[in-house]
Amino acid sequence: MPGLAAPQYCVGSALLRRSFRQSFPPAVRGEGAYLWDAQGKRYLDFSGSAAVNFVGHGVSEIVSAMTRQARSLEFVHGSQFTTPIAEQYAEELLEFAGEGFRGGAVYFACGGSEAVEAALKLARQYQVEVGNFGRSQIISRNQSYHGATLGAVAVSRNKRRREIYRPMVREFTSVQTPYCYRCAYECTDSCRECGQRYAQEIEAAIAAAENRVAAVILEPVSGATLGAVVPPPGYLEKVAEICRREDVLLVADEVMTGMGRTGRNFAVDHWGVRPDILVAAKGLSSGYAPLGAVIVSEKVVEAIAYGSGAFIHGFTYSSHPISLAAGQSALSYSRALQLVSAANSDHEGTLAAKLKTSLSALRPLRTVGDVRGIGLLWAVEFVSDTQRKSPFPQSANFCGLVAQTALERGLLVYPVQGCVEGDSGDHVLIAPPAVSSAEQIDWACQELASAIEQAAASL
């Protein structure tokens, strides 16, 4: 168009990158909470890449475990063999997941999207096995993200990642997500009452579907799309109660929140909720190898074991031995260093409590509308007017500007747009490794504050 500068494109690489309009520095080394690029510049990984790295970069014990497994056995197919590493690690994960999964089982995949895809199929097959042949619908929540495969896209409500693919997916019912900063109801009692009203939306959606709902899928604490939104008191408990009563499975997507990120083994543990299916990835291997897991309750396992006798689903690289070695070693390392405790923001003196306090210093900044989160998963939402909670225009890409300014200062945060209505709304996600130091947290929050102010001044 006349008067507009032509967009700049980064071409010439054989790699199909995430963006042709952004130049990415080549990363060559990682250690603890730091990453280095090929030019020797150091970055503090304040977002754990994308809330992936929990145990820190460059852990030699994990690399050694992967190497040992590769030397003895690199791969077998699940239709022909099981492996000792798969059996052992599955037992450890069930124990880590807690009492609600005693007698259950674990299905391993190569990441969060694959694991969600498997969980959705598993929910449908469970309903068929118990005689509910008409139950094939999945209820999800607005402003949610469950993965990039088409089944996961179908239940996701991240507008920017979903809109172009809508003609390719089945449309399911979605309901509102409790979002206290922009609550759809009147909050008069610390959000408890409005939390019940949000839960009733799920109940109404199940009733309207007339016995066709197989499962409800939700992120116990919102991931990147909405930005670390913690549910109101009593909300998850009510949703779980509704699902039990209606024989609808509850699927907890803990790809981002699981494996200690929120200061509990899994985020549902904060509220004593026991889902039927729990999905984990990201922190499962802390990024050392592609890995996801579907942790399945005894009820679901028995329905299939004593029904058809087979899960009608499979990926070639399910239970890949080297990935499992990475996951098992990451869990062992986390336990040895008590990293789940370090991620508990409710306990004074922990790294997560330090992060909570340091981030609160950002609240007075004129473009900061909300600072929210739990454990080592936080978000800072930006607004152009704090009184009206007005978002910046989408075209300003304010969160991207903050992230780029922080990057230049050697600080990595994860920018996301669309938290208000799918298009507008800016925030950055904060999810540092649990091995970060108090000094690193202080430095990061100071640099983030400066980056926010610099970005605001440039508008």
N, C-alpha and C positions, 0 to 999 in steps of 0.2 A: 504494500500500500504506500502511496506517496507520503513522504515525511517520516516514515518509519525506517530505522536502520535494519539492514538485512541480518538475520540471525547468524551467529558464528557457529561453525560446525568443526568438531574435532574428528578428522578422518585420517586414514593412512595406516591404521592398525588392522591387523588380521583378526583381532578379537572383537566380537560384537559386544560392546560394552553396555552398561546400563543407560548411558546417555551420550549422544553425539554433540551435546552442547556444553559439556563439562570436561575439563581436563583432570585426569586422576593421577596423582603421584604414585610411582611404583613402590610398594612396600617390600622391604627386603628382610626385616628382622623384628622380632618382638621379645620383650622380656618384662615380666611382671605386668605393670599397668601401662607400659610404654611400647610404642611402635616407632620404627625408623624407616625413612624412605631412602631411595638410592642415592640421594644427594647428601645423606647423613643428617637430615633434619629429624628431630625427635618430636613425637606427638604423645600427649597423655590421652589414653583411650578412655574418655569419660563416659562413653556410651557402650562399652563392651562390644565394639563394632556395631551390632544391631541387637543389643541385649543378649549376645551369644556367649562371650567369654566371661566366665564366673570365677575360674580358678587362676587366671593370669596367663600371660603369654610365656612361651619358652620353658615349660615345665619338663625337665628331662625325664622324670619318672614316667610320664605319659608316653613320650616318644619311645622310651625303652620298651614299655609294654607292647606298643604297636609293632616294634621291630621284632621282639621275641615271637609274637603271634605270626608275623609274616614269614619268619624263618621256618616255623613248624608247619603252618597251613594258612594259605592266603584266601582260599575260597572253596566252598562246596555249595551245591544247590539244595534248597530245603525240601525238594521232593525226593531226595536220595539220602540225605544225612542230617543229623543234628550235630552239634559240636559241644565239647565241654565248656567253652567260653560262653556260648549262648545259654546253656542250662544254668551255669553258675551265676551269670550276670542277671538273668531273669529272676532267680531267687532273691538276689540282693535288691533288685528294684522293687519287687513285691514287698519285701520287708521295709524298704525305705518309704513306700507309699502308705504303709500303715494298716491298721486293723481292718479297714473297709475293703481291703483287697486280699485278705487271707483266703487261700484256696483258689485264687484267681490265676491269671496267666498274662504273659507279655508277648506282644507281637512287635517285632523290630522292623523299622523301615529306614529309609535313607534321609529323612528330614521331616519337618513339620507338616508340609503339604501332603506328602505321602501318608503320614500317620493319620491326619484328619480324614483323608480319602478312605483309608482302611476303617476308621472308626464309624464313618457314615454307613458304609456297607455292612459293617458288623451290627449296627443298630437295626438296619432293615432285616438282616438275616435272623437276628434274635426274635423279632416280632413274628416272622414267618414260622420259626421253630416252635413258638408257643401258641400258634394257631391264629394270630392276628394278621391274616393275609392282606388286609386292606391298608395296613399302616406303612406308609412309605414317605410321608411328609416329614420335613425337619423344620422346626421353629428356631430361628436365630434372632439376633438383636441388631438394631441399627447401629451404625458406626463401629462395626466389628470387622475383624479380619481373621480368616481361618486358613489362608493359603492360596497358592497360585494355580493348582490344578483345577479343572473345570468343576468337579464336584465341590471342592473347597470354595471356589469362586461363587457357586450357586448359593451357598449359605453365608457368604461374606457380604458386608454392606459398606465396604470401602469404595465410594463412588468413583474415585479416580482410577482405581485398579480394576474396576468391574464393568463400567459403563460400556466400553467397546465390545465386551464379550457377552453382553446380555442376550443377544439373539442365539447364542450357542448353549445357554444353560437353562435349566428348569427353574422357574420362579417359585420360591417358597415364601411363606408368611414370615414377617419379621416384626418385632415389637421394639419399643423404646428401651434404651439403656439408661439406668440411673446415672445422672451427671449433675452432681450437686451444685456446681458452679453455674450451670445453666438449667436449673431444674424446671421441668414442665408442670410441677405441682407446687403448692404453697408449703414451704419448709418451716415448720414451727416447733419441731421437737427433735432436732439433730437429724432430720431426714428419716426417722424411723417410720412415720406414717406414710410419707411419700414412697418409701421403699416398698411398703406393702401394696401400694397402688400400682407401682411398676410391676410387681410380681403378679398382680391380678390381671395385667395385660396378657401375660403368658397363659394364665388360666382361661381367660376369655378366648384366646386364639386356639387353644386345645379344644375347647367346647365347640367353637365355630367350625372346626375341621371334622367334627362328627366321626370320631374314632378312626381317623386317618393319620394321626401323628405318631411317628416312630420314636422321635427323640427331640430334645431341646439341647442345643449346643450354645455354650457361652464361655467367655473369658472371665474367670472369677474377678480379676483385676484387669481393666482394659489395657490392651497392648498399645502399639504405636499409633493406630488409627485415631483413637480418642485421647490417648496419652495418660496412662497410669491412673485412671479413675478408680477409686476404691468404692465398693458398693456400700449403701447405707446399712445400718444395723438391722438385722433380721431379714434382709432381702433374700440372700442366697438360701437361708434356712427355709423360707417360705416357698421358694421355687422348688427346692428339693422335695418338700412335703407335697406340693401339687403334683410333681412328676410321679412320686411313689403312688399316690392315690389314683392317678389316671393310667397307671401302667405304661408311662412314657419314660424312656431312658434319659438320664441326665448325663450329657457329655461335657466334661470340663476341658477346655482347650488351655493347657498350661505350657504351651510351646515357649512362651516368653516368661511366664511367672514361675515355672517349676524348678525343681532341683536346687532350692534354697534361695532363689533370687529375692523373695519377699520376706525372708527371715523365718520361714517355716519350710519344711521339706517341700510341700506344695501349698499354694495360696489358699486352697479350700480348707486347709488345716486351721487357719485363723478363725473360721466360723464353724468348725466341727461338721462340715458337710461331707458326705460320702457319695461321690458320683458313681454311676454304673460303669462309665468308661472315662479314663483320664489320658490325655494326650500330652506327651513330652517331646522336646527336641532342644535345640539351641544349647542351653546349659547342660544338657544330657552328656554331651562330649566336650562342651566348652569350645567347640569349633575345631578340635583337633582332627576330627574326621566327620563326614556326613552321617548323621544318626538321628533317628526318631523312634518313638516307642508308643504303642497303644497298650495301656495298662488296664486290664479287664477284670471286672468283679466276678466272683464265684457264680453268681446268678446267671450271668451271660455265658460264661464258660460251660456250665452244666447244661444249659438249654441246647447248645450246639453239640456238646459231647454225647448227650443222651438222646439227641434228635437225629439229625442227618449224619452227624459224626465228622463233618469237615467244614472248615471255613472256606467259602467259595470266593477266594481272592488270593492274589499272590504277586509279589515283585521278585524279579530275578535276584536282586541284591539284598533281600530281607535277611537279617541276621548275619551280615557280612562280618567275618571273624575279626578283621583288623579294626573296623569301626567299633565293634563290641569291646575289644581290648582297650581302645581309647576311652570309651564310656565307663568301663569298669574301673580303670585307673584314675579317671577324673573324679569318680565318686569316692574312691579310696583316699585320694589326695585331699578332697574337700572335707572328708571326715577327720583325717589326721590333723588338719589345720583348724578344725571347728569353724568352717566358713559359713555354715548356716547360722550359727550364733552371731558371727560377725555381721551378718546381714539383717539382724533384728533391730529395727529402728525404735522399738519400744523399750529397749534395755539401755540404760545410761552407760556411757563409756565405750559402746560398740562403734565400729566404723559407720554403720548405717545411721546411728543416732547423730554422729558427727556430720554426716551428709545432710540429714534433715535440718539440723541447726544452721549449717552453713548456707544451704539453699534458701532458708527463710530470710536471709539478709537481702535477697533479690526482690522481695515483695514491694518495698517502697519505690522501686524504679517506675518511671511514668509509663512505660510500655508493658509492664508485667501485670497481667490480670489475675493469674492463679498460679500457685506452686502446690502441686499435689503429688501424692504417691505413698509408697510404703516400702520398707526394707531398702533394697538397692535398686528400686525402680521408681523413677520420678519424672515429672514433666513440668515444664515452665510454659504456660500459655501466654501469648502476647496479644495485646489489644491496643487500638488507637485511642480509646477513651475508657479509662478504668471505671468511671461512674456508670456509663451506659453499657459497658462490656462490649463495645463495638469492635468487631474484628477489622484488621487491615484489609484493604482491597486485595483480592487474589493476585492481581498483577504485580503488587509490590513484592511478593514472595519474601515477606519479612523474616520468616524462620530460616529460609535459605541464606539470606543476607547475614543473619546472626551466625549461622554455622560457618559460612565462608570466612567471616571476620575472625571467628574463634580459631578456625583452621590455620589462618595466617599467624596466629599467636601460639600455635602448637597445641591446640586443644581440639579434641574430636567430640562433637555432639551429633545427635541424629535428628535432622529437621523433618517435620511432617506438616503438610497443609490439609485442611478440610475438616478439622475437628468440630466446627460449628454446624455446618450444614452440607458437608460433602465437598464443597468447593472452597469456601472461605474458612478462615480460622487457622492460626499458626501456633505451633508449639515445637519445642525441642525435647527429645527424650534423653534422660540421664540414666545410665545403668553401668556404673564402673565395676571392674573386677573386684571381688571381695578381698583381694590381697593388696588393694590400694592402701596408702598410708594417710594418716590424718593431715600431714603436711601437703600431700598431693591433693586432697579434697579441698583444703583451704585455698591453695593456689588455683585450682580449677574454678572454684566459685568466684574468686576475684577476677580471673581472666574472663569468665563468662559474663560477669557484670559489666566489665569494660567493653566486651564485644557487643552486648545489648545496647549500651549507651552510644557506642560508635555507629552501630547500624541505625539507630533512631536519628542520630544527628545527620546522617547522610540522606535521609528522605526529604 
